[in-house]
Amino acid sequence: MKSKRFSITFISLLTIVLTLHSLFVFIDVFTVNFSKFIILQMALFVIYALGIIVIAPGLDKNPDNFVGRFLILTTIQLLSAMSVLAGLAYIKAPEMRELSLHFISVFVIVLGIQSFLLVKWVNKAKK
């Protein structure tokens, strides 16, 4: 049951962060190509949504296996993010610097939120 609550909480927070960031780009607080930006936002959503598949089942089981699952999760997400940025460089997007900065900024923010929530959930499970 914990895994479902964690998944719903994290997906909600992820959606809020991505929506707020998209709103800032849409109202021209940040100026980037909106269509490419939305594709990168969807890539971020997919990276983190698939990450839940890796980590969530372990939340209901032995909390001692958490460290291994967390390292696997973080590695997969980091490699996925680097692959997206490599693809962006390969197609030689004209606004690559701006798009990459936005992508990495949101990636790090969401990674921090995810790490905080996971540690919080595991600490609750140990008590």
C-alpha positions in Angstrom: 0.0 0.0 0.0 2.9 2.4 0.7 4.1 2.1 -2.9 0.7 3.3 -4.2 0.7 6.3 -1.8 4.3 7.1 -2.7 3.5 6.8 -6.5 0.5 9.0 -6.3 2.3 11.6 -4.2 5.3 11.7 -6.4 3.4 11.8 -9.7 1.3 14.7 -8.3 4.4 16.7 -7.3 6.1 15.9 -10.6 3.1 17.1 -12.5 2.9 20.3 -10.5 6.6 21.1 -11.0 6.5 20.4 -14.7 3.2 22.3 -15.1 4.6 25.4 -13.3 7.8 25.3 -15.3 5.8 25.0 -18.6 3.6 27.9 -17.5 6.7 30.1 -17.0 7.9 29.2 -20.5 4.5 29.7 -22.0 4.0 33.2 -20.5 7.6 34.1 -21.6 9.3 34.4 -18.3 11.8 32.0 -19.9 12.3 32.3 -23.7 12.8 29.0 -25.4 11.3 27.1 -28.3 8.0 25.9 -26.8 7.5 22.9 -29.0 10.9 21.4 -28.2 10.6 22.4 -24.6 7.3 20.4 -24.3 9.0 17.4 -25.8 11.8 17.7 -23.2 9.2 18.0 -20.4 7.4 14.9 -21.6 10.8 13.1 -21.6 11.3 14.2 -18.0 7.9 12.9 -17.1 8.6 9.5 -18.7 12.0 9.2 -17.0 10.6 9.8 -13.6 7.4 7.8 -14.2 9.4 4.8 -15.3 11.6 5.3 -12.3 8.7 4.6 -10.0 8.4 1.2 -11.6 11.9 0.4 -10.4 11.6 1.7 -6.8 7.9 1.5 -5.8 7.7 -2.3 -5.4 10.6 -2.2 -3.0 8.8 0.2 -0.6 6.4 -2.5 0.5 9.2 -5.0 1.1 12.3 -5.1 3.2 13.7 -1.6 3.7 17.2 -3.0 3.8 17.2 -3.4 0.0 16.3 0.3 -0.4 19.9 1.5 -0.9 20.5 -0.9 -3.9 17.2 0.0 -5.5 17.9 3.7 -5.0 21.3 3.5 -6.6 19.9 1.6 -9.6 17.0 4.1 -9.9 19.3 7.2 -9.8 21.8 5.6 -12.3 19.0 4.7 -14.7 17.5 8.2 -14.5 20.8 10.0 -14.9 21.8 7.8 -17.9 18.3 8.5 -19.4 18.7 12.2 -18.9 22.2 12.2 -20.5 20.8 10.3 -23.4 18.1 12.9 -24.0 20.7 15.6 -23.9 23.0 13.7 -26.3 20.0 13.4 -28.7 19.5 17.1 -28.4 23.1 17.7 -29.2 23.0 15.3 -32.1 20.1 17.0 -33.8 22.0 20.3 -33.3 19.0 22.1 -31.9 19.6 25.9 -32.3 18.6 26.6 -28.6 20.5 23.7 -27.2 22.1 25.6 -24.3 18.8 27.1 -23.1 16.9 23.8 -23.5 19.6 21.8 -21.8 19.7 24.3 -18.9 16.0 24.1 -18.4 16.1 20.3 -18.7 18.9 19.8 -16.2 17.4 22.4 -13.7 14.1 20.7 -13.6 15.8 17.2 -13.5 17.8 18.2 -10.4 14.8 19.8 -8.7 12.6 16.7 -9.2 15.5 14.4 -8.3 15.8 16.2 -5.0 12.1 15.9 -4.4 12.1 12.2 -5.2 15.1 11.6 -2.9 13.5 13.4 -0.1 10.2 11.6 -0.4 11.9 8.2 -0.7 14.1 8.7 2.4 11.0 10.0 4.3 9.0 6.9 3.3 11.7 4.4 4.2 12.3 6.1 7.5 8.6 5.7 8.3 8.8 2.0 7.3 11.7 1.4 9.8 9.8 2.9 12.7 
